[in-house]
Amino acid sequence: MGEIGEVKLNIEVEVNTTEDSNKVRVAVQKIFGNLDLVEVKNGDQSRLVSNAEGLEALEAFHELLRKERILDAARKMLFNGLKGKTITFFLNKQAAYVGHISFSQPVGESPLGPIRVEVQCDNPKGLIDGLTPKTRQ
């Protein structure tokens, strides 16, 4: 994937009171592999958080993008979320639970709230090119 420097992955997802936190954990892990997710409680609110480093943290996501054949759509979403050295995007929690990548909006689109993903690296354009190469010229 060329020289992209250090990669930091931060994932946050709210666990609604109507949801099973283990199912939400499974949803994230079906997209990103066996990441360490920590439950953070604030009163009656709860969320799962993961901080990972290194390109291997994106390996399962990388493979799933190819399996799902959504490289062009994913590429567009990743570039839309690019600001400086940070790529931010949101994934539908229900789709993730069944092992599918479905990009969503930060609010409103997913009734249970999205999975928020933030990737920081020195060369985010190079990272996007590696994750989602152009499939047509």
Contacts in CASP RR format, 6 or more apart in sequence:
PFRMAT RR
TARGET T0000
AUTHOR 0000-0000-0000
METHOD contacts of the structure
MODEL  1
MGEIGEVKLNIEVEVNTTEDSNKVRVAVQKIFGNLDLVEVKNGDQSRLVS
NAEGLEALEAFHELLRKERILDAARKMLFNGLKGKTITFFLNKQAAYVGH
ISFSQPVGESPLGPIRVEVQCDNPKGLIDGLTPKTRQ
1 55 0 8 1.000
1 126 0 8 1.000
1 127 0 8 1.000
1 129 0 8 1.000
1 130 0 8 1.000
1 131 0 8 1.000
2 126 0 8 1.000
2 130 0 8 1.000
3 123 0 8 1.000
4 55 0 8 1.000
4 121 0 8 1.000
4 122 0 8 1.000
4 123 0 8 1.000
4 124 0 8 1.000
4 126 0 8 1.000
4 127 0 8 1.000
5 121 0 8 1.000
5 122 0 8 1.000
5 123 0 8 1.000
6 53 0 8 1.000
6 54 0 8 1.000
6 121 0 8 1.000
6 122 0 8 1.000
7 53 0 8 1.000
7 54 0 8 1.000
7 55 0 8 1.000
7 57 0 8 1.000
7 58 0 8 1.000
7 119 0 8 1.000
7 120 0 8 1.000
7 121 0 8 1.000
7 127 0 8 1.000
8 51 0 8 1.000
8 52 0 8 1.000
8 53 0 8 1.000
8 54 0 8 1.000
8 119 0 8 1.000
8 120 0 8 1.000
8 121 0 8 1.000
9 32 0 8 1.000
9 35 0 8 1.000
9 50 0 8 1.000
9 51 0 8 1.000
9 52 0 8 1.000
9 53 0 8 1.000
9 54 0 8 1.000
9 57 0 8 1.000
9 58 0 8 1.000
9 117 0 8 1.000
9 118 0 8 1.000
9 119 0 8 1.000
10 49 0 8 1.000
10 50 0 8 1.000
10 51 0 8 1.000
10 117 0 8 1.000
10 118 0 8 1.000
10 119 0 8 1.000
10 120 0 8 1.000
11 28 0 8 1.000
11 32 0 8 1.000
11 35 0 8 1.000
11 37 0 8 1.000
11 48 0 8 1.000
11 49 0 8 1.000
11 50 0 8 1.000
11 52 0 8 1.000
11 115 0 8 1.000
11 116 0 8 1.000
11 117 0 8 1.000
11 118 0 8 1.000
12 47 0 8 1.000
12 48 0 8 1.000
12 49 0 8 1.000
12 115 0 8 1.000
12 116 0 8 1.000
13 24 0 8 1.000
13 27 0 8 1.000
13 28 0 8 1.000
13 47 0 8 1.000
13 48 0 8 1.000
13 93 0 8 1.000
13 113 0 8 1.000
13 114 0 8 1.000
13 115 0 8 1.000
13 116 0 8 1.000
14 45 0 8 1.000
14 46 0 8 1.000
14 47 0 8 1.000
14 112 0 8 1.000
14 113 0 8 1.000
15 21 0 8 1.000
15 24 0 8 1.000
15 39 0 8 1.000
15 46 0 8 1.000
15 47 0 8 1.000
15 48 0 8 1.000
16 112 0 8 1.000
16 113 0 8 1.000
17 44 0 8 1.000
18 112 0 8 1.000
19 112 0 8 1.000
21 39 0 8 1.000
21 46 0 8 1.000
21 48 0 8 1.000
23 97 0 8 1.000
24 48 0 8 1.000
24 93 0 8 1.000
25 37 0 8 1.000
25 48 0 8 1.000
26 97 0 8 1.000
27 93 0 8 1.000
27 94 0 8 1.000
27 96 0 8 1.000
27 97 0 8 1.000
27 99 0 8 1.000
27 115 0 8 1.000
28 35 0 8 1.000
28 37 0 8 1.000
28 48 0 8 1.000
28 50 0 8 1.000
28 96 0 8 1.000
28 115 0 8 1.000
29 35 0 8 1.000
29 37 0 8 1.000
30 96 0 8 1.000
30 97 0 8 1.000
30 98 0 8 1.000
30 99 0 8 1.000
31 60 0 8 1.000
31 61 0 8 1.000
31 64 0 8 1.000
31 91 0 8 1.000
31 96 0 8 1.000
31 99 0 8 1.000
31 101 0 8 1.000
31 115 0 8 1.000
32 50 0 8 1.000
32 57 0 8 1.000
32 58 0 8 1.000
32 60 0 8 1.000
32 61 0 8 1.000
33 59 0 8 1.000
33 60 0 8 1.000
35 50 0 8 1.000
35 52 0 8 1.000
35 57 0 8 1.000
36 50 0 8 1.000
36 52 0 8 1.000
37 48 0 8 1.000
37 49 0 8 1.000
37 50 0 8 1.000
38 48 0 8 1.000
38 49 0 8 1.000
38 50 0 8 1.000
39 46 0 8 1.000
39 47 0 8 1.000
39 48 0 8 1.000
40 46 0 8 1.000
40 47 0 8 1.000
40 48 0 8 1.000
40 49 0 8 1.000
58 119 0 8 1.000
58 127 0 8 1.000
58 131 0 8 1.000
61 101 0 8 1.000
61 131 0 8 1.000
62 130 0 8 1.000
62 131 0 8 1.000
64 99 0 8 1.000
64 101 0 8 1.000
65 71 0 8 1.000
65 74 0 8 1.000
65 101 0 8 1.000
65 131 0 8 1.000
65 132 0 8 1.000
68 100 0 8 1.000
68 101 0 8 1.000
70 101 0 8 1.000
71 132 0 8 1.000
71 133 0 8 1.000
71 134 0 8 1.000
71 135 0 8 1.000
72 132 0 8 1.000
72 134 0 8 1.000
72 135 0 8 1.000
72 136 0 8 1.000
73 103 0 8 1.000
74 101 0 8 1.000
74 103 0 8 1.000
74 131 0 8 1.000
74 132 0 8 1.000
75 128 0 8 1.000
75 131 0 8 1.000
75 132 0 8 1.000
75 133 0 8 1.000
75 134 0 8 1.000
77 89 0 8 1.000
77 103 0 8 1.000
78 87 0 8 1.000
78 89 0 8 1.000
78 128 0 8 1.000
78 131 0 8 1.000
78 132 0 8 1.000
79 128 0 8 1.000
80 89 0 8 1.000
81 87 0 8 1.000
81 88 0 8 1.000
81 89 0 8 1.000
82 124 0 8 1.000
82 125 0 8 1.000
82 128 0 8 1.000
84 124 0 8 1.000
85 120 0 8 1.000
85 121 0 8 1.000
85 122 0 8 1.000
85 124 0 8 1.000
86 118 0 8 1.000
86 119 0 8 1.000
86 120 0 8 1.000
86 124 0 8 1.000
87 118 0 8 1.000
87 119 0 8 1.000
87 120 0 8 1.000
87 124 0 8 1.000
87 127 0 8 1.000
87 128 0 8 1.000
88 116 0 8 1.000
88 117 0 8 1.000
88 118 0 8 1.000
88 119 0 8 1.000
89 103 0 8 1.000
89 117 0 8 1.000
90 103 0 8 1.000
90 104 0 8 1.000
90 105 0 8 1.000
90 106 0 8 1.000
90 110 0 8 1.000
90 114 0 8 1.000
90 115 0 8 1.000
90 116 0 8 1.000
90 117 0 8 1.000
91 101 0 8 1.000
91 102 0 8 1.000
91 103 0 8 1.000
91 104 0 8 1.000
91 114 0 8 1.000
91 115 0 8 1.000
91 117 0 8 1.000
92 102 0 8 1.000
92 103 0 8 1.000
92 104 0 8 1.000
92 109 0 8 1.000
92 110 0 8 1.000
92 114 0 8 1.000
92 115 0 8 1.000
93 110 0 8 1.000
93 112 0 8 1.000
93 113 0 8 1.000
93 114 0 8 1.000
93 115 0 8 1.000
94 110 0 8 1.000
94 112 0 8 1.000
95 101 0 8 1.000
95 102 0 8 1.000
96 102 0 8 1.000
96 115 0 8 1.000
104 110 0 8 1.000
104 114 0 8 1.000
105 114 0 8 1.000
106 114 0 8 1.000
106 116 0 8 1.000
107 113 0 8 1.000
119 127 0 8 1.000
121 127 0 8 1.000
END
